[in-house]
Each structure stands twice: as C-alpha cells, then as structure tokens.
C-alpha cells in the first residue's frame, strides 16, 4: 500500500515533521503530492514556515523544490507566490500576516514549482487547514519546518508523519535509536479525561494536583530553571504536576534532586512535541521511576526514511528499512527515496 492510501483512507489533515533538516521531509511531501495526483485525490498544502525554496536558507545547501498540480489548494504568503512558477487563482486573502506578506488561499491553475510559507500559530494553522477543505481539498498536508514540530499537536492535525534519515548520524543504529526515542515521546499516553479537564482550566500555569484533585498554581512564567521550585511544592499527597511549555532535562533533574516523592507523581505536558529530553537521559529518568503523560496523544501515521545525507555518505537502503521495520512493528515504514 502506498503512503497516500494509508493517509487518504483515514485522515483529512496530516502534518509532516522531520527529525532534522534534510531528513527527507520535503521528499516525503513531494511523494504524497505526486501519488495523490495519479490517484485523483485533491491535495491542500501549507507550512509552518518557509519551504519549497531551491536552496536551504539556513544551511545554503540545495534542497528539493515542491511541485504542485492543477486543482490543488495552497495556503501561503503573497511574497512566496511570486517566487514560484505555478499559475494560481487567489481564492481568499486572509487576515493573517507574516514577514513575507499576507497569507492567501489559492487554487493551482497550471502546475509548477511553488514556495510555501504559512501560518505562525497553531490556531491560524487549524483555520487555514479547514478553509482548504472547504475549497475542495480532500487531504491537507501541513509541512512542519525545522524546530516547529508543534504542528503535530493533535488539536491541529489528525495524524503525523515522522521523517528520519542518515543526516542524523553516520551510524545507522544511532539513527534508529533516536527515531525510536522520538516515536516513544510523541506517542506518550494521555491522562484521564477528568484530570485533563482540570488541567485545561489552568493550561498556561504550572499546576499541582493532589489525590483529592485539589489544585495549586505556582506563579511562574516558565518551568525552565524552575525545577527546584516545583520540587519544593510537591508533597506526599501530590499526584500530578502539569508543566506548560517545554519539558527539559534540567527541570526533571532538579525535581528529582529536590523532592523524595517524585516517584508518586505523574508529570503532565500538553503533548509529546513539548518533551526535549535525549534518549540516554530519558532512560535514566525512567529507571528512577519518573512517569510522564500528556493531555493530547499524537497520532503517528507513518515513518519515512531517507538513507542519503547531504554530507555525501549514505546507508544501504534495504538494510536501513529492514532494521527500522524490525523495531517499528505498529506503524508502516516507507523509504521515500526508493
């Protein structure tokens, strides 16, 4: 089964995120667009940042352009439309603004290469995706730019594709290890609905919930560098600690070192995109008894592989896919370069 079939049968809005730059995210996007065209599935496309340019504006390396077909719907900026060679019909000029101009919704009249630069916030992305569906897109693809994997937020997109590849390391086993770790974090289990509802009432605050479901708000703007303060507020009766924003190694380390009751609690974050803890530290915390849950579980639809690195080295494609598949048994794995 092709990747487009896996997606089209189940979802309307799907995000694509990469483990790193040049992990194959844009190649994955182009593969889905092409397959959708041949299967007569109309696609909508947008991005959380700038994509589709011929040269990476960060690394100055050549990158694959995005080719889009007649009838497809895009949400991009006025400045980006001028950089492509596809002919477009403007459907709507939105109130959303970026440094590259207003975001517009457009239909492709004649196919060609495009540059996509989309919304800056999750709420904007959600609205743009819905509008593309209204204009006739059967499947909306949201391209998540580097360091903006929050596009995988399940309140924005129904499912997520994770692109990984040789760019992460010359060591294939390390690439697989890091990919499995990212999958584990993205798929963290949800807390029960009652605790979720309590937490959402204070979604922007560090919140401590005890065994009687009483709450205590810690008046801090961020959890960064606040682990010791959080630890000082955990008692024998504490059952949940919700941390808004990012959860990083130093925060957990300070909680563990500050409070002896850490094994009795569950750390809550909004979703798996908020967790930034490397594989080795993750395993150490798990061995110590740290438990982490999410308010919204991310739905991973597939993993895509790119066995080539822009640095010039590459993996044996069949071996790479075979080894990844042996570890990832619950998701389809696709080599988008083959």
Secondary structure as UniProt FT lines:
FT   HELIX           3..8
FT   TURN            9..10
FT   STRAND          13..18
FT   TURN            21..22
FT   HELIX           25..38
FT   TURN            39..40
FT   STRAND          43..47
FT   STRAND          50..51
FT   TURN            57..59
FT   STRAND          66..68
FT   TURN            70..71
FT   STRAND          73..77
FT   HELIX           78..81
FT   TURN            82..83
FT   STRAND          87..98
FT   TURN            99..100
FT   STRAND          101..110
FT   STRAND          112..114
FT   STRAND          116..117
FT   HELIX           122..134
FT   TURN            135..136
FT   STRAND          139..143
FT   TURN            146..147
FT   HELIX           149..152
FT   TURN            154..156
FT   STRAND          159..165
FT   HELIX           166..168
FT   HELIX           172..186
FT   HELIX           193..200
FT   TURN            201..204
FT   STRAND          206..210
FT   TURN            211..212
FT   STRAND          215..218
FT   TURN            224..225
FT   HELIX           227..232
FT   TURN            236..237
FT   STRAND          238..242
FT   STRAND          247..248
FT   HELIX           249..258
FT   TURN            260..261
FT   HELIX           262..264
FT   STRAND          266..269
FT   HELIX           272..274
FT   STRAND          275..276
FT   HELIX           279..288
FT   STRAND          292..294
FT   STRAND          300..306
FT   TURN            310..311
FT   HELIX           317..327
FT   STRAND          332..335
FT   TURN            336..337
//
